[in-house]
């Protein structure tokens, strides 16, 4: 991992835009590399999660906040976390610049931060997870299975770890559909957007 950064030329951050908003990216922050298909991916996530004005939303693995910002105007509160502190600082600045006063961001792992939030009394109605290729941490899966937000969207860049995680998630969720998004044409890689709804105890 790079410990030091030095600006040789140009601006200290990159300006990007998706859907109807723009944001800044620090050099270490993650972002999708295909801008046209990122629009498709985020649109599919918005459609799948189907939030409302009373929902409290957690955006796990939030980066600079890009996916969560698509929901910020549609929910009551939005919280996110990421392991890269620079990305969290970007998320805070981006949210402030866009005028969102219902957001909260912290640096840390999802598997450590979300259980703490729940212990502090925060309850999410909706959850977005967009993990790295390794998929969801077991501790985070345990937390999801314990508290079970009413609705969830899982965005995956690795169908193998997605399949592994869904084996556990179907204990408490119904999979309504899986939508693939081709982020890198002419390669074997694809993204998947999974819509999950908490099971009705009467029918389970």
ABEGO torsion letter per residue (X at the ends): XBABBBBABEBABBBBBBEABBBBBBAABBBBABAAAAAAAAAAAAAAAGBBAABBBBBBGAEAGAAAAAAAAABABBBBBBABAAAAAAAAAAAAAAGBAABBBBBEBAAAAAAAAAAAGBBBABBBBBBBAAEBBAAAAAAAAAAGBABBBBBBABAAAAAAAAAAAAAABBBABBBBBBABBGBABBBBBBBBBBBBAAAX
